[in-house]
Amino acid sequence: MEKKLQFSLTYILIAFLVFLLIQYWLTPRVINVSYSQFKKHVVEQKINAVVISTNQLKGFERIQGERKEPLFPELFYRTPRVDDRNLVEFLEDNEVEIIATNENTFFKTLLSWIVPALIFVGIWMFFMRRFAQTGPGAGIMTLGKHKAKIIAQKDLGVDFNSVAGQDEAKQELQEVIEFLKTPQKFTQLGAKIPKGILLVGPPGCGKTLMAKAVAGESGVPFFSISGSDFIEMFVGLGAARVRDLFDQASKTAPCIVFIDELDALGKARGVAGGIGGHDEREQTLNQLLVELDGFETNKGVIILAATNRPEILDPALLRPGRFDRHILVDRPDLKERLAILKVHSKGVELANEVDLEITARRTSGFTGADLANLINEATLLAARKNKKQVEMTEIEEAIDRIVAGLEKKNRVLNETEKKIVAHHETGHALIATLRETAEKVHKISIVPRGIGALGFTLQLPTEDRFLMSKTELLEKIDVLLGGRAAEELMFGDITTGAQNDLQKATDIARSMVAMYGMNKKMGHATYMQPGGRFVQQNYFQQKEISDETARLIDEEVKLILDERMKEVLKTLEDKKEQLAIVANRLLEKETVESEELVELLKGKAHD
């Protein structure tokens, strides 16, 4: 491949230095003198020829041949010209040859205009070239062009076989694939395919992968762009990019246009932070709405979009005729988790003892991205231990890493703190074992993990749940309060270790009172709504309620927590001996598995 010469400032500096050296050797030596000294040199016959120009006098030491002004004189004296009427007479009296000339200022004037202009153009070209190198297709002339990545079907390498689970979503998207493959089947009956399809669901559940699979199955080009790529600091560029994207998509039809993170672009107008409703985001959104309206359904272009915050999208985007079909890509259930684990474990050397079904049961609530990370973490752990295969031990450790955080081996607790943490975690585990609806305890550990966790009690559900009763929520509060109750019961004092437990317990109690209508005093009414459906947020959006209602909500929340704490203290008081036994074993081993916990509670454990 021919190597291209690149613009370099070093080459210019070298050329400039060479030019200065040449000029130094070729330029005669000049002696600047005063007018009086110039006349003195004439009298002393050091000067035998003088060139008189408009602004100066040049006296040459000698004259070579017949040239009046030598090409490369060795020496000449230079002085500013003064208004001396007797100058010519003075020079003639001293037998000095007089050479009159008009000073040519054309090149000087030309350079005074051209050189600054050339410098300015050079700097402009330099910065434009650097600006054009900031990204593919970037440059000042491409600001209004879309930034979508156009991926050919052969380069995608993704189809529905690459997407485990999500059977309902696949079934919904099959219609889109069939339309792209055989559009005449629908158009001859007068059917209209939905213009826009919105994929909604929590982060990491495979919305982007699902969109690529649709393109891979249908065999059409795939335009991929993020909602934030439309927004720029220059007003009007986002709208221009939307127009350009739809124009190119219509020329490439049939194809799929995928807009990821649509909420960055389609946030409800009026709450997007603009003044007067005319900011860049709103102009871009307006242009997108116009293009969706004017987009013909028979052109074979499908608009897919993904978001995990559908509640903040502008209602105009979701009306029929735009993104009117919503497909939920939710967290996988048990069967889907098993299928996802099988997909991501292909190519990984798993030991015969590894049971992916058990792993699927122990990863309730994990997304597809979490499960992929789980397999990768387990593989890295096995490689770090120089093992040839990934065993169940590495998978268990990877789950602990994802759920509780990285083990902090350098964080050493003193004996008093270690004893408190052991009883705290045992309190959680004991209450979880004694409550009928509580999730089964899988492991208790007092090994510090993550940012602030000094220990953890890992509970795993026996099945996927979608509804929770009042009793289950109350017993969930009991488990959270078990740690604080154990500290108070065994040591007669409490610590700061229960802060996170109290926060979670308070959130559940407040939800029961203000959202779920599970309080007699507040009635079957809701006073708050969750901050987000798919994005986990630790706050609630409060509706318009009076100060009296807010006070009653706070009182009922406190009442629930106080009553549950009394019940938990009573339960642990009755099981104080078992609490001490489990805590002592935890101090010895630092980790107690579910089987050993059951044996300890039955009094059958052995050293």
Secondary structure, 3 states (H helix, E strand, C coil): CCCCCCCCHHHHHHHHHHHHHHHHHHCCEEEECCHHHHHHHHHCCCCCEEEECCCEEEEECCCCCCCCCCCCCCEEEEEECCCCCCHHHHHHHCCCEEEECCCCCHHHHHHHHHHHHHHHHHHHHHHHHHHHCCCCCCCHHHCCCCCCEEECHHHHCCCHHHCCCCHHHHHHHHHHHHHHHCCHHHHCCCCCCCCEEEEECCCCCCHHHHHHHHHHHHCCCEEEEEHHHHCCCCCCHHHHHHHHHHHHHHHHCCEEEEEECHHHCCECCCCCCCCCCCCHHHHHHHHHHHHHHHCCHHHCEEEEEEECCHHHECHHHHCCCCEEEEEECCCCCHHHHHHHHHHHCCCCCECCCCCHHHHHHCCCCCCHHHHHHHHHHHHHHHHHCCCCCECHHHHHHHHHHHHHCCECCCCCCCHHHHHHHHHHHHHHHHHHHHCCCCCEEEEEECCCECCCECCEEEEECCCCCCCCCHHHHHHHHHHHHHHHHHHHHHHCCCCHHHHHHHHHHHHHHHHHHHCCCCCCCCCCCCCEEECCCCCCCCCEEECCCCHHHHHHHHHHHHHHHHHHHHHHHHHHHHCHHHHHHHHHHHHHHCEEEHHHHHHHHHCCCCC
